[in-house]
Amino acid sequence: MQADSEGFGGWFRWTVGILVALIAAGAGWAALFMKHPKPPAPQPPAGTVANVPQQSSCTFEGQVFDQDTQRPLAAISVGYYRLTSDPTSYLHGVRSRLAVTSPDGRFHADCGSLEVENFPLRLELTSPHWCSSFQTNDYIPRTGQSAPVIIYVRDTMLQHLAC
């Protein structure tokens, strides 16, 4: 009986010893794979200006009218259509909204944060009342548009297209 309990105690001590050794070794391996803070970026010498990329200014504004009635159209989403980087993707084209027209049909859009690859932007209009979107012949350059963009659409035609 005594031999069995010593046998178990010996086995237990041996197992605990192995576990302690593995934990200690694991701590050593973990230290190798821990993330260490990056050193700070070198600073330019005093009196020089750092070459920091500036976000370019790109804004444009405009107004959307019904071509038949000449009335301004409210709640029209003004956006652009861009292609994704994966041409094999089912959703290769993505619509992105830039602004929504006010009750007088006016909109103001900021395109300064868009990637250079998206320019020139081809404007696209959408409305919850339309069955399809309307792509304009207006292209906005990376520098923005100085003159307002005036867009005429056939509101009733877009509402009556088959959905």
C-alpha positions, -999 to 999 in steps of 0.1 A, spaced: 0 0 0 28 23 9 45 17 -25 14 26 -44 10 60 -27 47 68 -32 44 57 -68 14 81 -72 33 108 -54 63 103 -75 43 104 -107 25 135 -94 57 153 -86 72 143 -120 41 156 -138 41 189 -119 78 193 -126 72 187 -164 43 213 -163 65 238 -145 93 233 -171 69 237 -200 54 269 -185 88 283 -180 98 274 -215 65 288 -228 72 321 -211 105 323 -228 89 316 -262 62 341 -255 87 368 -248 102 362 -282 68 367 -299 55 396 -278 50 428 -297 76 454 -288 68 491 -292 82 507 -323 109 533 -319 97 569 -326 100 581 -362 131 603 -368 123 640 -365 135 664 -391 163 688 -380 152 720 -364 144 747 -388 132 724 -416 97 717 -428 86 681 -427 73 666 -460 38 658 -448 13 649 -476 -15 674 -477 -51 663 -482 -62 680 -514 -93 702 -514 -120 688 -536 -155 703 -533 -183 709 -557 -219 721 -556 -249 721 -578 -286 718 -582 -309 692 -596 -340 700 -616 -368 681 -633 -363 685 -670 -400 687 -678 -413 710 -651 -380 730 -644 -387 725 -607 -359 717 -583 -358 681 -570 -354 674 -533 -340 643 -515 -320 632 -545 -288 613 -536 -258 626 -555 -230 601 -556 -205 584 -578 -199 550 -592 -165 534 -587 -150 501 -594 -135 479 -567 -100 466 -570 -112 430 -576 -127 427 -611 -138 391 -605 -160 402 -576 -197 400 -580 -200 436 -566 -172 450 -587 -191 484 -589 -199 503 -558 -222 533 -555 -210 559 -530 -231 588 -518 -216 623 -515 -246 645 -508 -284 648 -508 -303 677 -524 -321 701 -502 -357 713 -508 -345 737 -534 -326 710 -552 -291 723 -541 -263 701 -529 -227 706 -517 -203 677 -518 -168 672 -503 -147 648 -523 -113 656 -507 -110 623 -488 -116 601 -519 -88 580 -533 -71 593 -564 -81 562 -584 -117 573 -583 -112 604 -604 -127 618 -624 -159 611 -606 -189 604 -628 -219 616 -610 -249 594 -604 -283 603 -590 -306 581 -571 -340 586 -554 -363 563 -534 -390 572 -559 -370 560 -589 -367 525 -602 -332 530 -615 -303 554 -610 -294 582 -634 -258 586 -645 -249 621 -656 -224 632 -682 -207 653 -655 -172 643 -644 -156 660 -614 -118 663 -615 -96 657 -584 -94 695 -580 -131 698 -576 -155 719 -598 -154 757 -597 -187 763 -615 -219 748 -600 -231 716 -616 -266 719 -630 -283 686 -636 -316 680 -654 -334 647 -651 -368 634 -662 -383 627 -628 -416 612 -641 -398 589 -665 -375 575 -638 -405 569 -615 -424 550 -642 -396 527 -654 -403 490 -647 -389 481 -613 
